[in-house]
Each structure stands twice: as structure tokens, then as C-alpha cells.
Amino acid sequence: MAKRTSFFCLLLSLTAFSHADEQLQNRGNDPFFQISKAIPNCPEPAGPRTTEAEWIRESHHRIEHGNHCWIEGRCRLPNAFAYDHEIADSARRRLQWLSANMPAWEQSTLWITVWQRWVLIQGCVGPQFPTAKFMEAMREVPDAERVVDQTTRDASRNVPYERFTKVPAASTTPRPPPQTPSTPAHTSPPPPATTVPSSHSRSQK
């Protein structure tokens, strides 16, 4: 289990490098959704969004590690990722129950990612947020193998996850047409100068 935990943490840190030149997308269609928004200015996590290069690099590991659960006899389904959307649906129902029975959890701004039966909880929590009880309650979600707490009470200092940075869209402002050199107006050549004979020349005739 320690080896799988280390690998999961490695995948979470892969996107910690610069994404300034590439658009992040949820290429694996992993469940990722916001569950509360009581604390303003909480940085949005990158979640399962990756660049195309990272997705290609991780795709082999998704297949290999997704199958381990079934090979080891710990899963009904042949791939751990096959559980994720059902886990996400159960997590939403669990949160509805917690809203009625543990309303203090809503004093937060949180996002959830479900990845290979793991429930990753990221965001900001208030001073009265019942962290231990909330995480324990989320561990009761059916088929969830582990709940990972990546929350902070002070987002001004740092957050324990990678922030989502939007890449500015390419400008769609049309470029002006190229300038063509102006053609000078056509002018007729000046008439030849007329020589007026001098008086001395006329007297010789």
C-alpha cells in the first residue's frame, strides 16, 4: 500500500511544473466538482486537469495501476477507475446527509476529485470546520479506498495542492490588411522649353 500511496502522490505532483504554454484539460474524464464555496478567494485546484504531454505520460500508469486492484482480488471490477463515477454519486449523497447532520462542514470552499477509488478533498476550511469528523464521514462512502485531506485554514500562506491557472485564450482580433505602397498619380511630362531668339539673332536675318 505504501508503494501505491507514493505513486499517487507522485501523479499529484507531476502537474506542479509550468503549464504556462499548454491548456489544462480533464482528459481522463475523472470526477471533479466543487462542493462548497463559503470562503472567498480560495485558490481553485488543478484537480485531474493535465496537459497533453502529461496525459500521454500517465496513460500507461492508469492502465497498469488501475488493474492492480482486480489482480490483487480487492475489486469486483477489472479496473479501479471503473468505480469512480459511482463513488462520486455516492459522495454527493453523503454530503447531502452531512449538510443535515454536520452543517459546520459547509463553512468551507472545497473541491473533490475521485481517482482510482481515492477521494481527494482540496480547498480552504474555516476555523470551526470539523476536519477529523468530516474526513471520517467521507471514508464511509462505498467503494472509496482512501480519502486524502489537502485542505488549509490559511490560503494566504500556501495551499497543499497545485493551483489551477487558466491559459489566456489566443487573441481573435483580426489583423489589419497589409499596407500596399501608394502609386503616385500619373503626370504628363512637361512640354519642351521654347527658345525665344534674341534681338541680335533677328537683326542678322
Backbone as a printed PyTorch tensor [residue, N CA C, xyz], in Angstrom:
tensor([[[  0.8220,  -1.2110,   0.0000],
         [  0.0000,   0.0000,   0.0000],
         [  0.8530,   1.2570,   0.0000]],

        [[  2.0010,   1.2120,   0.7210],
         [  2.8690,   2.3790,   0.7720],
         [  3.3860,   2.7390,  -0.6120]],

        [[  3.6680,   1.6940,  -1.4410],
         [  4.1550,   1.9360,  -2.7900],
         [  3.0890,   2.6150,  -3.6320]],

        [[  1.8290,   2.1610,  -3.5270],
         [  0.7410,   2.7800,  -4.2900],
         [  0.4870,   4.1970,  -3.8260]],

        [[  0.6080,   4.4400,  -2.5100],
         [  0.4200,   5.7960,  -1.9920],
         [  1.4770,   6.7290,  -2.5570]],

        [[  2.7300,   6.2500,  -2.5990],
         [  3.7960,   7.0810,  -3.1260],
         [  3.5630,   7.3970,  -4.5970]],

        [[  3.0740,   6.4000,  -5.3590],
         [  2.8240,   6.6350,  -6.7780],
         [  1.7080,   7.6550,  -6.9710]],

        [[  0.6470,   7.5690,  -6.1610],
         [ -0.4600,   8.5100,  -6.2710],
         [  0.0150,   9.9250,  -5.9750]],

        [[  0.8250,  10.0770,  -4.9400],
         [  1.3530,  11.4020,  -4.6030],
         [  2.2580,  11.9150,  -5.7180]],

        [[  2.9920,  11.0070,  -6.3820],
         [  3.8260,  11.4240,  -7.4960],
         [  2.9780,  11.9730,  -8.6290]],

        [[  1.8680,  11.3050,  -8.9330],
         [  0.9960,  11.7940, -10.0030],
         [  0.4180,  13.1570,  -9.6550]],

        [[  0.0990,  13.3590,  -8.3800],
         [ -0.4440,  14.6560,  -7.9740],
         [  0.5810,  15.7580,  -8.1450]],

        [[  1.8560,  15.4180,  -8.0090],
         [  2.9050,  16.4280,  -8.1140],
         [  3.4110,  16.6160,  -9.5300]],

        [[  3.0390,  15.7360, -10.4660],
         [  3.5420,  15.8600, -11.8240],
         [  3.1410,  17.1830, -12.4550]],

        [[  1.9470,  17.6660, -12.1240],
         [  1.4660,  18.8980, -12.7240],
         [  1.9640,  20.1270, -11.9840]],

        [[  2.9020,  19.9650, -11.0650],
         [  3.4440,  21.0980, -10.3270],
         [  4.4220,  21.9010, -11.1650]],

        [[  4.8040,  21.3900, -12.3540],
         [  5.6990,  22.1200, -13.2200],
         [  4.8910,  23.1280, -14.0380]],

        [[  5.5810,  23.9270, -14.7970],
         [  4.9350,  25.0280, -15.5110],
         [  3.9590,  24.5290, -16.5630]],

        [[  2.7410,  25.1770, -16.5780],
         [  1.7420,  24.8920, -17.5990],
         [  1.4670,  26.1550, -18.3990]],

        [[  2.4280,  27.0500, -18.3860],
         [  2.1720,  28.3700, -18.9550],
         [  1.8410,  28.3100, -20.4420]],

        [[  2.3420,  27.2950, -21.1530],
         [  2.1760,  27.2690, -22.5910],
         [  1.1640,  26.2380, -23.0670]],

        [[  0.5180,  25.4870, -22.1570],
         [ -0.3920,  24.4460, -22.5790],
         [ -1.7080,  24.5380, -21.8140]],

        [[ -2.7840,  24.1760, -22.4940],
         [ -4.1090,  24.2170, -21.8970],
         [ -4.3430,  22.9650, -21.0580]],

        [[ -4.7790,  23.1530, -19.7970],
         [ -5.0920,  22.0230, -18.9250],
         [ -6.5060,  21.5310, -19.2150]],

        [[ -6.6630,  20.2100, -19.3110],
         [ -7.9680,  19.6060, -19.5510],
         [ -8.1000,  18.3350, -18.7310]],

        [[ -9.3570,  17.9950, -18.3920],
         [ -9.6400,  16.7400, -17.6850],
         [ -9.7560,  15.6410, -18.7390]],

        [[ -8.6220,  15.1710, -19.2210],
         [ -8.5760,  14.2710, -20.3740],
         [ -9.0630,  12.8670, -20.0420]],

        [[ -9.0010,  12.4770, -18.7600],
         [ -9.4670,  11.1570, -18.3660],
         [-10.9090,  11.1360, -17.9090]],

        [[-11.5950,  12.2920, -17.9710],
         [-12.9830,  12.3990, -17.5260],
         [-13.1370,  11.9070, -16.0810]],

        [[-12.1540,  12.2250, -15.2350],
         [-12.2280,  11.8490, -13.8240],
         [-13.2080,  12.7690, -13.0970]],

        [[-14.0170,  12.2440, -12.1690],
         [-14.9510,  13.0950, -11.4360],
         [-14.2190,  14.2130, -10.6920]],

        [[-14.6420,  15.4440, -10.9240],
         [-14.0340,  16.6220, -10.2910],
         [-15.1200,  17.6730, -10.1650]],

        [[-15.4450,  18.0860,  -8.9340],
         [-16.5530,  19.0140,  -8.7420],
         [-16.3740,  19.7850,  -7.4340]],

        [[-16.9500,  20.9830,  -7.4050],
         [-16.9030,  21.8310,  -6.2130],
         [-18.0830,  21.4830,  -5.3180]],

        [[-17.8380,  21.4160,  -3.9970],
         [-18.8920,  21.0130,  -3.0720],
         [-19.2900,  22.1230,  -2.1000]],

        [[-18.4980,  23.2010,  -1.9890],
         [-18.8580,  24.3160,  -1.1060],
         [-18.1130,  25.5580,  -1.5590]],

        [[-18.6110,  26.7310,  -1.1700],
         [-17.9990,  27.9910,  -1.5990],
         [-18.2200,  29.1060,  -0.5780]],

        [[-18.0520,  28.8030,   0.7040],
         [-18.2960,  29.7940,   1.7500],
         [-17.0990,  30.7160,   1.9810]],

        [[-15.8970,  30.2780,   1.6480],
         [-14.6980,  31.0690,   1.9070],
         [-14.2520,  31.7090,   0.5990]],

        [[-14.2190,  33.0500,   0.5480],
         [-13.8530,  33.7140,  -0.7100],
         [-12.3510,  33.6080,  -0.9870]],

        [[-12.0390,  33.7710,  -2.2610],
         [-10.6390,  33.8310,  -2.7130],
         [ -9.8400,  32.5730,  -2.3950]],

        [[-10.5000,  31.4460,  -2.3460],
         [ -9.7760,  30.1880,  -2.1540],
         [ -9.2810,  29.7180,  -3.5190]],

        [[ -7.9890,  29.4490,  -3.6650],
         [ -7.4590,  29.0600,  -4.9710],
         [ -8.0710,  27.7490,  -5.4640]],

        [[ -8.5040,  27.7590,  -6.6980],
         [ -9.0610,  26.5490,  -7.2980],
         [ -7.9420,  25.5620,  -7.6190]],

        [[ -8.0950,  24.2950,  -7.2450],
         [ -7.0530,  23.3110,  -7.5690],
         [ -7.0800,  22.9150,  -9.0410]],

        [[ -5.9360,  22.4690,  -9.5220],
         [ -5.8730,  21.9620, -10.8960],
         [ -6.6620,  20.6740, -11.0300]],

        [[ -6.7820,  19.9180,  -9.9280],
         [ -7.5450,  18.6720,  -9.9710],
         [ -6.9480,  17.6870, -10.9730]],

        [[ -7.7970,  16.9800, -11.7220],
         [ -7.2900,  15.9850, -12.6740],
         [ -6.9170,  16.5720, -14.0280]],

        [[ -6.9290,  17.8840, -14.1520],
         [ -6.6200,  18.5040, -15.4400],
         [ -5.1150,  18.4560, -15.7040]],

        [[ -4.7530,  18.0180, -16.8900],
         [ -3.3530,  17.8600, -17.2620],
         [ -3.1190,  18.3930, -18.6710]],

        [[ -1.8600,  18.5450, -18.9990],
         [ -1.5040,  18.8750, -20.3710],
         [ -1.5400,  17.6010, -21.2100]],

        [[ -1.4800,  17.7620, -22.5050],
         [ -1.4930,  16.5920, -23.3900],
         [ -0.2570,  15.7260, -23.1560]],

        [[  0.9000,  16.3600, -22.9420],
         [  2.1340,  15.6010, -22.7250],
         [  2.0480,  14.7880, -21.4340]],

        [[  1.4700,  15.3700, -20.3910],
         [  1.3240,  14.6460, -19.1250],
         [  0.3350,  13.4960, -19.2710]],

        [[ -0.7230,  13.7280, -20.0430],
         [ -1.7180,  12.6740, -20.2430],
         [ -1.1020,  11.4770, -20.9540]],

        [[ -0.3040,  11.7170, -21.9660],
         [  0.3590,  10.6210, -22.6730],
         [  1.3010,   9.8790, -21.7300]],

        [[  2.0090,  10.6300, -20.9080],
         [  2.9520,  10.0080, -19.9790],
         [  2.2360,   9.1730, -18.9170]],

        [[  1.0520,   9.5870, -18.4910],
         [  0.3420,   8.9050, -17.4120],
         [ -0.5640,   7.7710, -17.8950]],

        [[ -0.8850,   7.7380, -19.1760],
         [ -1.8830,   6.7840, -19.6560],
         [ -1.4690,   5.3400, -19.3870]],

        [[ -0.2050,   5.0370, -19.5500],
         [  0.2600,   3.6630, -19.2770],
         [  0.0630,   3.3240, -17.8060]],

        [[  0.3790,   4.2740, -16.9190],
         [  0.2460,   4.0180, -15.4860],
         [ -1.2180,   3.8700, -15.0840]],

        [[ -2.1170,   4.5920, -15.7550],
         [ -3.5400,   4.4540, -15.4450],
         [ -4.0120,   3.0340, -15.7130]],

        [[ -3.5360,   2.4580, -16.8200],
         [ -3.9380,   1.0850, -17.1490],
         [ -3.3110,   0.1000, -16.1670]],

        [[ -2.0180,   0.2390, -15.9450],
         [ -1.2980,  -0.7170, -15.0940],
         [ -1.7890,  -0.6900, -13.6590]],

        [[ -1.8520,   0.5080, -13.0810],
         [ -2.2430,   0.5970, -11.6710],
         [ -3.7540,   0.4520, -11.4910]],

        [[ -4.5190,   0.7890, -12.5230],
         [ -5.9480,   0.5740, -12.4200],
         [ -6.3050,  -0.9030, -12.3520]],

        [[ -5.4840,  -1.7520, -12.9770],
         [ -5.7440,  -3.1910, -12.9700],
         [ -5.2660,  -3.8930, -11.7090]],

        [[ -4.3600,  -3.2750, -10.9640],
         [ -3.8030,  -3.9190,  -9.7700],
         [ -4.8860,  -4.3160,  -8.7720]],

        [[ -5.8920,  -3.4530,  -8.6270],
         [ -6.9510,  -3.7130,  -7.6540],
         [ -7.6410,  -5.0450,  -7.9530]],

        [[ -7.9160,  -5.2940,  -9.2350],
         [ -8.6050,  -6.5270,  -9.6230],
         [ -7.6660,  -7.7340,  -9.5270]],

        [[ -6.4140,  -7.5570,  -9.9720],
         [ -5.4410,  -8.6550,  -9.9170],
         [ -5.2080,  -9.1000,  -8.4730]],

        [[ -5.1880,  -8.1330,  -7.5530],
         [ -4.9480,  -8.4450,  -6.1410],
         [ -6.1920,  -8.9630,  -5.4320]],

        [[ -7.3160,  -9.0550,  -6.1480],
         [ -8.5380,  -9.5820,  -5.5580],
         [ -9.2460,  -8.6330,  -4.6160]],

        [[ -8.9950,  -7.3090,  -4.7860],
         [ -9.6220,  -6.3380,  -3.8930],
         [-10.7820,  -5.6070,  -4.5580]],

        [[-11.0260,  -5.8770,  -5.8450],
         [-12.0720,  -5.1740,  -6.5820],
         [-12.9600,  -6.1620,  -7.3320]],

        [[-14.2440,  -5.8010,  -7.4620],
         [-15.1600,  -6.5980,  -8.2650],
         [-14.9310,  -6.3650,  -9.7510]],

        [[-14.5820,  -5.1180, -10.0960],
         [-14.4350,  -4.7200, -11.4920],
         [-12.9700,  -4.7980, -11.9110]],

        [[-12.7060,  -5.0030, -13.1980],
         [-11.3330,  -5.2260, -13.6510],
         [-10.4480,  -3.9890, -13.6610]],

        [[-11.0020,  -2.8270, -13.3740],
         [-10.1890,  -1.6120, -13.3460],
         [-10.7200,  -0.6900, -12.2610]],

        [[ -9.8050,  -0.1660, -11.4380],
         [-10.2270,   0.6730, -10.3180],
         [-10.9220,   1.9470, -10.7810]],

        [[-10.5660,   2.4540, -11.9610],
         [-11.1910,   3.6800, -12.4540],
         [-12.6700,   3.4690, -12.7850]],

        [[-13.0820,   2.2320, -12.9730],
         [-14.4830,   1.9570, -13.3010],
         [-15.4190,   2.2880, -12.1440]],

        [[-14.8870,   2.4430, -10.9510],
         [-15.6970,   2.7560,  -9.7780],
         [-15.9340,   4.2550,  -9.6030]],

        [[-15.1170,   5.0710, -10.2460],
         [-15.0090,   6.4730,  -9.8260],
         [-16.3120,   7.2610,  -9.9410]],

        [[-17.0570,   7.0890, -11.0050],
         [-18.2900,   7.8760, -11.1590],
         [-19.3610,   7.4120, -10.1680]],

        [[-19.4060,   6.1220,  -9.8600],
         [-20.3370,   5.6610,  -8.8250],
         [-19.9270,   6.2140,  -7.4570]],

        [[-18.6320,   6.2480,  -7.1770],
         [-18.1550,   6.8190,  -5.9160],
         [-18.5260,   8.2960,  -5.8310]],

        [[-18.3880,   9.0140,  -6.9420],
         [-18.7390,  10.4350,  -6.9570],
         [-20.2270,  10.6310,  -6.6590]],

        [[-21.0890,   9.8030,  -7.2310],
         [-22.5260,   9.9030,  -6.9480],
         [-22.8150,   9.6240,  -5.4730]],

        [[-22.1570,   8.6080,  -4.9200],
         [-22.3500,   8.2900,  -3.5000],
         [-21.8280,   9.4190,  -2.6170]],

        [[-20.7140,  10.0340,  -3.0250],
         [-20.1550,  11.1400,  -2.2450],
         [-21.1230,  12.3220,  -2.2070]],

        [[-21.7990,  12.5920,  -3.3150],
         [-22.7720,  13.6930,  -3.3210],
         [-23.9260,  13.3900,  -2.3630]],

        [[-24.4080,  12.1560,  -2.3330],
         [-25.4820,  11.7980,  -1.3930],
         [-24.9790,  11.8840,   0.0520]],

        [[-23.7510,  11.4900,   0.2670],
         [-23.1720,  11.5610,   1.6080],
         [-23.0840,  13.0110,   2.0750]],

        [[-22.7310,  13.8950,   1.1790],
         [-22.6330,  15.3160,   1.5320],
         [-24.0150,  15.8990,   1.8580]],

        [[-25.0330,  15.4620,   1.1450],
         [-26.3830,  15.9240,   1.4670],
         [-26.7660,  15.5070,   2.8820]],

        [[-26.4200,  14.2800,   3.2600],
         [-26.7070,  13.8150,   4.6170],
         [-25.9020,  14.6070,   5.6300]],

        [[-24.6570,  14.8910,   5.3280],
         [-23.8220,  15.6570,   6.2500],
         [-24.3170,  17.0990,   6.4050]],

        [[-24.9080,  17.6510,   5.3570],
         [-25.4400,  19.0110,   5.4670],
         [-26.5430,  19.0980,   6.5100]],

        [[-27.2970,  18.0210,   6.6600],
         [-28.3650,  17.9930,   7.6610],
         [-27.8620,  17.6000,   9.0450]],

        [[-26.8020,  16.8210,   9.1150],
         [-26.3530,  16.2770,  10.3910],
         [-25.0070,  16.8290,  10.8730]],

        [[-24.2520,  17.4880,   9.9700],
         [-22.9820,  18.1070,  10.3550],
         [-22.8140,  19.3930,   9.5350]],

        [[-23.7170,  20.3640,   9.7200],
         [-23.7260,  21.5410,   8.8430],
         [-22.4610,  22.3860,   8.9070]],

        [[-21.6490,  22.2190,   9.9380],
         [-20.4320,  23.0270,  10.0460],
         [-19.4530,  22.7600,   8.9100]],

        [[-19.5850,  21.6410,   8.2370],
         [-18.6640,  21.3470,   7.1420],
         [-18.8260,  22.3250,   5.9870]],

        [[-19.9940,  22.9630,   5.9030],
         [-20.2420,  23.8800,   4.8020],
         [-19.4960,  25.1990,   4.9550]],

        [[-18.8580,  25.4310,   6.1050],
         [-18.0120,  26.6160,   6.2790],
         [-16.6600,  26.3400,   5.6250]],

        [[-16.6970,  26.2680,   4.3260],
         [-15.5040,  25.8640,   3.5730],
         [-15.6990,  26.2060,   2.1030]],

        [[-14.6210,  26.1060,   1.3630],
         [-14.6560,  26.1400,  -0.0990],
         [-13.8180,  24.9540,  -0.5650]],

        [[-14.5010,  23.9200,  -1.0350],
         [-13.8290,  22.6460,  -1.2880],
         [-14.1670,  22.0870,  -2.6610]],

        [[-13.2220,  21.3230,  -3.1840],
         [-13.4020,  20.5650,  -4.4220],
         [-13.0690,  19.1080,  -4.1440]],

        [[-13.7090,  18.2130,  -4.8890],
         [-13.4410,  16.7780,  -4.7610],
         [-12.9950,  16.2260,  -6.1140]],

        [[-11.9480,  15.4250,  -6.0750],
         [-11.5220,  14.6200,  -7.2200],
         [-11.6140,  13.1560,  -6.8210]],

        [[-12.2070,  12.3320,  -7.6860],
         [-12.2200,  10.8860,  -7.4540],
         [-11.3120,  10.2580,  -8.5010]],

        [[-10.3150,   9.5420,  -8.0350],
         [ -9.2820,   8.9950,  -8.9210],
         [ -8.8850,   7.6120,  -8.4380]],

        [[ -9.2220,   6.5930,  -9.2010],
         [ -8.8330,   5.2090,  -8.9020],
         [ -9.2860,   4.8010,  -7.4910]],

        [[-10.5490,   5.1190,  -7.1720],
         [-11.1800,   4.8060,  -5.8860],
         [-10.6590,   5.6640,  -4.7340]],

        [[ -9.8450,   6.6630,  -5.0330],
         [ -9.3800,   7.5780,  -4.0000],
         [-10.2010,   8.8630,  -4.0840]],

        [[-10.5680,   9.4070,  -2.9380],
         [-11.3260,  10.6570,  -2.8620],
         [-10.3810,  11.7300,  -2.3460]],

        [[-10.0540,  12.6670,  -3.2100],
         [ -9.1330,  13.7500,  -2.8810],
         [ -9.9430,  15.0060,  -2.5820]],

        [[ -9.7820,  15.5640,  -1.3730],
         [-10.5320,  16.7480,  -0.9420],
         [ -9.5550,  17.9060,  -0.8110]],

        [[ -9.7740,  18.9560,  -1.6200],
         [ -8.8600,  20.0910,  -1.6730],
         [ -9.6190,  21.3930,  -1.4820]],

        [[ -8.9470,  22.3700,  -0.8700],
         [ -9.5540,  23.6850,  -0.7200],
         [ -9.2820,  24.3000,   0.6320]],

        [[-10.1720,  25.2100,   1.0260],
         [ -9.9830,  26.0080,   2.2340],
         [-11.1290,  25.7330,   3.2240]],

        [[-10.7760,  25.6920,   4.5170],
         [-11.7750,  25.4360,   5.5550],
         [-11.7120,  26.5440,   6.5980]],

        [[-12.8630,  26.7810,   7.2410],
         [-12.9400,  27.7980,   8.2780],
         [-12.4280,  27.2980,   9.6170]],

        [[-12.3200,  28.1940,  10.5950],
         [-11.7680,  27.8150,  11.9040],
         [-12.6040,  26.7850,  12.6510]],

        [[-13.9090,  26.7220,  12.3750],
         [-14.7830,  25.7690,  13.0600],
         [-15.0620,  24.5200,  12.2290]],

        [[-14.3250,  24.3390,  11.1440],
         [-14.5630,  23.1920,  10.2860],
         [-14.1550,  21.9070,  11.0020]],

        [[-15.0490,  20.9050,  11.0950],
         [-14.7430,  19.6620,  11.8220],
         [-13.9450,  18.6950,  10.9510]],

        [[-12.6660,  18.9780,  10.7840],
         [-11.8540,  18.2300,   9.8220],
         [-11.8760,  16.7240,  10.0770]],

        [[-11.5570,  16.3240,  11.3040],
         [-11.4550,  14.8880,  11.5970],
         [-12.7880,  14.1740,  11.3670]],

        [[-13.8880,  14.7490,  11.8580],
         [-15.1910,  14.1090,  11.7060],
         [-15.6280,  14.0860,  10.2470]],

        [[-15.3230,  15.1650,   9.5270],
         [-15.7330,  15.2220,   8.1240],
         [-14.9860,  14.1680,   7.3040]],

        [[-13.6840,  14.0810,   7.4830],
         [-12.9060,  13.1080,   6.7160],
         [-13.3140,  11.6750,   7.0710]],

        [[-13.6070,  11.4430,   8.3310],
         [-14.0500,  10.1140,   8.7460],
         [-15.3900,   9.7680,   8.1050]],

        [[-16.2780,  10.7510,   8.0270],
         [-17.5810,  10.5140,   7.4010],
         [-17.4260,  10.2230,   5.9100]],

        [[-16.4910,  10.8920,   5.2450],
         [-16.2900,  10.6600,   3.8200],
         [-15.6340,   9.3050,   3.5590]],

        [[-14.9240,   8.7740,   4.5250],
         [-14.3230,   7.4430,   4.3610],
         [-15.3870,   6.3390,   4.3360]],

        [[-16.6190,   6.6640,   4.7250],
         [-17.6990,   5.6840,   4.7100],
         [-18.4000,   5.6040,   3.3480]],

        [[-17.9540,   6.4190,   2.3850],
         [-18.5380,   6.3490,   1.0420],
         [-18.2300,   4.9780,   0.4440]],

        [[-19.2260,   4.2500,  -0.0620],
         [-18.9880,   2.9010,  -0.5860],
         [-17.9350,   2.8700,  -1.6940]],

        [[-17.0750,   1.8540,  -1.6370],
         [-16.0350,   1.5870,  -2.6270],
         [-14.8870,   2.5860,  -2.6060]],

        [[-14.9520,   3.6190,  -1.7530],
         [-13.8210,   4.5450,  -1.6320],
         [-12.7150,   3.8620,  -0.8410]],

        [[-11.5550,   3.7320,  -1.4660],
         [-10.4450,   3.0500,  -0.8130],
         [ -9.7130,   3.9550,   0.1650]],

        [[ -9.6170,   5.2490,  -0.1780],
         [ -8.8910,   6.1710,   0.6950],
         [ -9.4100,   7.5790,   0.4850]],

        [[ -9.3840,   8.3890,   1.5550],
         [ -9.7250,   9.8060,   1.4930],
         [ -8.4670,  10.6010,   1.8120]],

        [[ -8.0870,  11.5070,   0.9130],
         [ -6.8730,  12.3010,   1.0610],
         [ -7.2660,  13.7330,   1.4150]],

        [[ -6.7630,  14.2250,   2.5370],
         [ -7.0700,  15.5790,   3.0180],
         [ -5.9880,  16.5410,   2.5470]],

        [[ -6.3620,  17.4380,   1.6380],
         [ -5.4550,  18.5000,   1.1990],
         [ -6.1640,  19.8410,   1.3610]],

        [[ -6.5220,  20.1490,   2.5950],
         [ -7.2070,  21.3980,   2.9130],
         [ -6.2820,  22.2910,   3.7280]],

        [[ -6.6200,  23.5710,   3.7670],
         [ -5.8470,  24.5320,   4.5360],
         [ -6.7900,  25.5020,   5.2390]],

        [[ -6.3430,  26.0020,   6.3850],
         [ -7.1110,  27.0320,   7.1030],
         [ -6.5800,  28.4370,   6.8010]],

        [[ -5.4790,  28.5340,   6.0790],
         [ -4.8800,  29.8380,   5.7760],
         [ -4.3480,  29.8200,   4.3480]],

        [[ -5.2030,  30.1490,   3.4000],
         [ -4.8110,  30.1220,   1.9940],
         [ -3.8640,  31.2560,   1.6380]],

        [[ -3.7570,  32.2800,   2.5070],
         [ -2.8650,  33.3960,   2.2050],
         [ -1.3980,  32.9840,   2.2860]],

        [[ -1.1180,  31.9260,   3.0380],
         [  0.2680,  31.4710,   3.1700],
         [  0.6370,  30.5090,   2.0500]],

        [[ -0.1420,  29.4690,   1.8920],
         [  0.1110,  28.4930,   0.8360],
         [ -1.0500,  27.5080,   0.8320]],

        [[ -1.1300,  26.7180,  -0.2110],
         [ -2.1330,  25.6620,  -0.2710],
         [ -1.4150,  24.3520,  -0.5890]],

        [[ -1.8940,  23.2330,  -0.0460],
         [ -1.1960,  21.9470,  -0.2330],
         [ -1.5500,  21.2420,  -1.5360]],

        [[ -1.7850,  22.0120,  -2.5710],
         [ -2.1130,  21.4380,  -3.8700],
         [ -1.7310,  22.4350,  -4.9480]],

        [[ -1.6960,  21.9550,  -6.1820],
         [ -1.3790,  22.8490,  -7.2900],
         [ -2.5950,  23.6890,  -7.6490]],

        [[ -2.3810,  24.9680,  -7.8220],
         [ -3.4630,  25.8600,  -8.2120],
         [ -3.7380,  25.7410,  -9.7060]],

        [[ -4.9890,  25.9630, -10.0510],
         [ -5.3800,  25.9540, -11.4640],
         [ -5.1020,  27.3230, -12.0530]],

        [[ -4.3360,  27.3360, -13.1230],
         [ -4.0130,  28.5750, -13.8120],
         [ -4.5790,  28.5090, -15.2200]],

        [[ -5.4710,  29.4240, -15.5280],
         [ -6.0670,  29.4440, -16.8500],
         [ -5.0830,  30.0410, -17.8450]],

        [[ -4.9950,  29.3940, -19.0020],
         [ -4.1440,  29.8970, -20.0720],
         [ -4.9520,  30.8950, -20.8810]],

        [[ -4.4540,  32.1240, -21.0440],
         [ -5.2260,  33.1060, -21.8170],
         [ -5.5160,  32.5900, -23.2170]],

        [[ -6.7520,  32.8090, -23.6500],
         [ -7.1310,  32.3800, -24.9970],
         [ -6.3950,  33.1980, -26.0320]],

        [[ -6.1330,  32.5770, -27.1600],
         [ -5.4470,  33.2920, -28.2400],
         [ -6.3100,  34.4360, -28.7330]],

        [[ -5.6830,  35.5290, -29.0420],
         [ -6.4180,  36.7130, -29.4840],
         [ -7.1100,  36.4400, -30.8090]],

        [[ -8.3880,  36.8580, -30.8800],
         [ -9.1620,  36.6840, -32.1230],
         [ -9.3380,  38.0050, -32.8530]],

        [[ -8.6280,  39.0720, -32.4250],
         [ -8.7550,  40.3620, -33.0790],
         [ -8.1720,  40.2760, -34.4870]],

        [[ -8.9580,  40.5910, -35.5050],
         [ -8.4230,  40.4770, -36.8740],
         [ -7.2720,  41.4390, -37.1070]],

        [[ -6.3010,  40.9590, -37.8140],
         [ -5.1650,  41.8100, -38.1320],
         [ -5.5400,  42.7760, -39.2450]],

        [[ -4.9710,  43.9770, -39.2310],
         [ -5.2630,  44.9160, -40.3270],
         [ -4.6550,  44.4070, -41.6230]],

        [[ -5.2670,  44.7300, -42.7500],
         [ -4.7060,  44.2720, -44.0410],
         [ -3.3330,  44.8650, -44.2560]],

        [[ -2.4750,  44.1380, -44.9700],
         [ -1.1280,  44.6750, -45.2080],
         [ -1.1760,  45.9620, -46.0040]],

        [[ -0.2770,  46.8440, -45.6610],
         [ -0.2120,  48.1210, -46.3480],
         [  0.4560,  47.9430, -47.7120]],

        [[ -0.1680,  48.4890, -48.7570],
         [  0.4380,  48.4420, -50.0960],
         [  1.0180,  49.8120, -50.4060]],

        [[  2.1860,  49.8550, -50.9950],
         [  2.7800,  51.1680, -51.2840],
         [  1.8940,  51.9700, -52.2320]],

        [[  1.7150,  53.2360, -51.9040],
         [  0.8570,  54.0860, -52.7250],
         [  1.5170,  54.3550, -54.0730]],

        [[  0.6900,  54.3930, -55.1420],
         [  1.1870,  54.6550, -56.5020],
         [  1.0450,  56.1380, -56.8060]],

        [[  2.1220,  56.7890, -57.1240],
         [  1.9840,  58.2350, -57.3990],
         [  1.0870,  58.4880, -58.5960]],

        [[  0.3500,  59.5680, -58.5120],
         [ -0.5430,  59.9240, -59.6230],
         [  0.2640,  60.1470, -60.9000]],

        [[ -0.3510,  59.7270, -62.0400],
         [  0.3430,  59.8680, -63.3280],
         [  0.3310,  61.3220, -63.7670]],

        [[  1.4720,  61.8310, -64.1150],
         [  1.5680,  63.2100, -64.5970],
         [  2.2590,  63.2170, -65.9560]],

        [[  1.7680,  64.0590, -66.8230],
         [  2.3810,  64.1700, -68.1600],
         [  3.7100,  64.8950, -68.0550]],

        [[  4.6760,  64.4790, -68.8670],
         [  5.9650,  65.1890, -68.8280],
         [  5.7930,  66.6380, -69.2580]],

        [[  6.5530,  67.5190, -68.7120],
         [  6.4070,  68.9430, -69.0740],
         [  6.7580,  69.1670, -70.5420]],

        [[  6.0860,  70.0970, -71.2190],
         [  6.4010,  70.3760, -72.6410],
         [  7.8170,  70.9070, -72.7700]],

        [[  8.4400,  70.6640, -73.9440],
         [  9.8090,  71.1840, -74.1420],
         [  9.8420,  72.7080, -74.1060]],

        [[ 10.8810,  73.1780, -73.5600],
         [ 11.0060,  74.6350, -73.4380],
         [ 11.1500,  75.2790, -74.8200]],

        [[ 10.4960,  76.4290, -75.0380],
         [ 10.5800,  77.1740, -76.3060],
         [ 11.6470,  78.2350, -76.1940]],

        [[ 12.5780,  78.1970, -77.1690],
         [ 13.6780,  79.1750, -77.1450],
         [ 13.2710,  80.4330, -77.9030]],

        [[ 13.3040,  81.4900, -77.2170],
         [ 12.9540,  82.7670, -77.8680],
         [ 14.2230,  83.3780, -78.4390]],

        [[ 14.2810,  83.6270, -79.7590],
         [ 15.5030,  84.2070, -80.3330],
         [ 15.7510,  85.5960, -79.7980]],

        [[ 16.9880,  85.8830, -79.6100],
         [ 17.3750,  87.2300, -79.1080],
         [ 17.2330,  88.2610, -80.2020]],

        [[ 17.2430,  89.5040, -79.8320],
         [ 17.1410,  90.5930, -80.8140],
         [ 18.3290,  90.6260, -81.7310]],

        [[ 19.4840,  90.2250, -81.2440],
         [ 20.7010,  90.2170, -82.0890],
         [ 20.5550,  89.1710, -83.1970]],

        [[ 19.9300,  88.0430, -82.8620],
         [ 19.7390,  86.9930, -83.8780],
         [ 18.7670,  87.4470, -84.9300]],

        [[ 17.7130,  88.2020, -84.5590],
         [ 16.7260,  88.6340, -85.5290],
         [ 17.3320,  89.6800, -86.4700]],

        [[ 18.2440,  90.4760, -85.9260],
         [ 18.8300,  91.5320, -86.7780],
         [ 19.7620,  90.9800, -87.8310]],

        [[ 20.3060,  89.7920, -87.5960],
         [ 21.1810,  89.1780, -88.5720],
         [ 20.4360,  88.6410, -89.7570]],

        [[ 19.1650,  88.3600, -89.5530],
         [ 18.3850,  87.8530, -90.6630],
         [ 18.0030,  89.0030, -91.5810]]])
